[in-house]
Amino acid sequence: LNGEPISRSEALKVESERPKRKTVGSLVRHTTTGGIGLITHHTMWDADWGAFRVQFNKPVDNVINGRVVNQLSHITDRADKFEFTY
């Protein structure tokens, strides 16, 4: 870390402190709809944000203005709109 050699156990500790990355195959929850599913594709949302396409485990209600408009089987949204489910 500072140029000094470290032991294997110290290296594993540093590795475990890194935040877990969301990748294709990760199980996530969409914070807006509450739907749970697997990330199937990664793309770019804009110049600053990545995006994920998530296939939901079961269809999720798409609520607009308090009314259910349709059901979603998948969604593509900005990466910060998803969180890990454990």
C-alpha distance (Angstrom), angle and dihedral (degrees) to the residues before:
residue distance angle dihedral
L1 . . .
N2 3.79 . .
G3 3.80 95.6 .
E4 3.81 94.5 -84.7
P5 3.82 119.1 117.5
I6 3.80 114.9 -104.3
S7 3.79 132.3 -159.1
R8 3.79 124.3 -106.5
S9 3.82 91.6 -108.0
E10 3.81 90.2 53.5
A11 3.81 90.0 49.5
L12 3.81 91.2 51.5
K13 3.80 90.0 49.9
V14 3.81 91.2 53.0
E15 3.82 89.7 47.0
S16 3.82 92.2 51.8
E17 3.82 91.9 51.5
R18 3.80 92.3 62.6
P19 3.80 115.0 99.8
K20 3.78 114.1 -104.2
R21 3.80 112.3 -107.0
K22 3.78 124.1 -132.5
T23 3.80 109.8 -125.6
V24 3.78 139.2 162.0
G25 3.80 106.5 -59.3
S26 3.82 95.8 29.9
L27 3.81 117.0 133.6
V28 3.81 108.1 -126.1
R29 3.80 142.1 167.3
H30 3.80 121.7 -131.8
T31 3.81 104.0 -130.7
T32 3.82 95.2 -150.4
T33 3.82 100.6 49.0
G34 3.80 99.0 21.7
G35 3.81 90.8 -129.9
I36 3.80 118.7 150.9
G37 3.78 121.9 -146.8
L38 3.79 150.0 124.2
I39 3.78 125.8 -75.8
T40 3.80 106.3 -116.7
H41 3.81 101.8 171.4
H42 3.80 140.3 18.7
T43 3.79 122.2 -150.9
M44 3.81 139.8 148.8
W45 3.81 121.5 -83.2
D46 3.80 95.3 -169.8
A47 3.81 137.8 -37.4
D48 3.81 92.0 -63.4
W49 3.80 106.2 33.7
G50 3.77 138.0 54.5
A51 3.79 121.6 -144.5
F52 3.79 137.3 -149.3
R53 3.77 132.7 -147.1
V54 3.79 108.3 -144.6
Q55 3.80 126.9 -166.9
F56 3.82 106.9 -148.4
N57 3.82 119.8 -133.9
K58 3.81 89.2 -131.8
P59 3.82 130.8 5.9
V60 3.80 115.6 -78.4
D61 3.81 126.1 -148.0
N62 3.81 113.4 -109.7
V63 3.81 103.2 -144.1
I64 3.81 118.1 -164.9
N65 3.82 120.0 176.3
G66 3.81 90.5 -10.8
R67 3.80 93.5 -54.8
V68 3.81 128.0 106.5
V69 3.80 104.4 -121.5
N70 3.81 100.3 176.2
Q71 3.79 142.2 -37.1
L72 3.78 123.5 -92.0
S73 3.80 122.9 -142.1
H74 3.82 92.1 -179.2
I75 3.80 139.4 5.2
T76 3.80 139.3 -162.6
D77 3.79 113.6 -149.1
R78 3.79 142.9 146.5
A79 3.80 115.5 -65.7
D80 3.82 93.5 -117.0
K81 3.82 90.0 61.8
F82 3.82 90.8 71.1
E83 3.80 131.3 71.7
F84 3.79 132.0 -173.7
T85 3.80 119.2 -96.4
Y86 3.77 115.6 -148.5
